[in-house]
């Protein structure tokens, strides 16, 4: 059974940093692309970043240069290091993967940027 469990969200001041994690199980983690999405209040869910099974990474323009997506294929865990946070980064952050034609999502972790 595929499971994705996010953690590490919280309250951070503008300009601060936070790292969220996504623990994966039930599939061969190292071979699949993994993604982070986020959904801000009243807005549609938006793509944030992707990391391939080879370790190549891609970012939305809104987070490029501030966020870093990484993966630990031993711990089967996906990470998103977020630096230079601002209030527009406030959202629920979800990890996602597409295994063939089946899409899986975690439950999300709340990140709030506020002074």
C-alpha positions in Angstrom: 0.0 0.0 0.0 1.5 3.3 -1.1 1.7 5.9 1.7 3.1 9.4 1.7 3.3 11.2 5.1 4.4 14.8 5.3 5.8 16.4 8.4 7.8 19.4 9.5 5.3 22.2 8.9 4.8 25.1 11.3 4.9 28.8 12.0 7.9 30.8 10.8 8.6 34.5 10.6 9.1 36.2 7.2 12.7 35.7 6.0 12.9 32.4 8.0 13.6 28.9 6.9 11.8 25.6 7.3 12.3 22.0 6.0 9.3 19.8 5.4 9.6 16.0 4.9 7.6 13.3 3.2 8.1 9.7 4.3 7.3 7.3 1.5 6.4 3.6 1.7 4.8 0.8 -0.4 6.8 1.4 -3.6 10.4 1.5 -4.8 11.0 5.1 -3.9 14.3 5.6 -5.6 13.0 4.9 -9.1 10.1 7.4 -9.2 9.9 11.1 -9.6 8.6 12.9 -6.6 6.9 16.3 -6.4 5.9 19.0 -3.9 2.7 21.0 -4.4 1.1 23.6 -2.2 -2.4 25.0 -1.7 -2.9 28.5 -0.2 -6.2 29.5 1.3 -8.7 30.3 -1.4 -6.4 29.3 -4.2 -5.9 26.2 -6.4 -3.2 23.7 -5.7 0.0 24.6 -7.5 3.2 22.7 -8.4 6.3 23.7 -6.4 9.1 21.4 -7.3 10.0 18.0 -8.8 13.0 15.7 -8.3 13.5 12.8 -10.7 14.8 9.3 -9.8 18.1 10.5 -11.2 18.2 13.5 -8.8 17.5 16.2 -11.4 15.4 19.0 -9.9 12.9 21.5 -11.3 11.2 24.5 -9.6 8.3 26.8 -10.1 9.5 30.4 -10.8 8.0 31.6 -7.6 10.3 29.5 -5.4 13.4 29.2 -7.6 16.5 30.2 -5.8 14.8 29.9 -2.4 13.6 26.3 -2.2 15.6 23.1 -2.6 14.0 19.7 -3.2 16.1 16.7 -2.2 15.6 13.0 -1.6 17.2 10.3 0.6 16.8 7.0 -1.2 18.0 5.1 1.8 15.5 6.6 4.2 12.8 6.7 1.5 12.2 10.4 2.3 11.6 13.5 0.2 12.5 16.9 1.5 11.8 20.5 0.7 14.2 23.1 2.2 12.5 26.5 2.2 14.6 29.6 2.7 13.7 33.3 2.5 10.0 32.5 3.3 7.4 35.2 2.8 3.7 35.4 3.6 2.9 34.3 0.0 4.4 30.9 0.9 1.8 30.2 3.5 0.0 27.1 2.3 -0.5 23.4 2.9 2.4 21.5 1.4 1.7 18.1 -0.2 4.1 15.5 -1.6 2.9 13.6 -4.7 4.0 10.8 -7.0 2.6 9.3 -10.1 3.2 5.5 -10.4 2.2 4.6 -13.9 -1.4 5.9 -14.1 -2.0 6.0 -10.4 -1.5 9.3 -8.5 -0.8 9.4 -4.8 -0.8 12.3 -2.4 0.0 12.8 1.2 -2.3 14.5 3.7 -0.3 17.7 3.7 1.6 19.8 6.3 0.7 23.4 7.1 3.3 26.1 6.6 2.4 29.5 8.0 4.6 32.5 7.4 3.7 35.3 9.7 5.2 37.9 12.1 
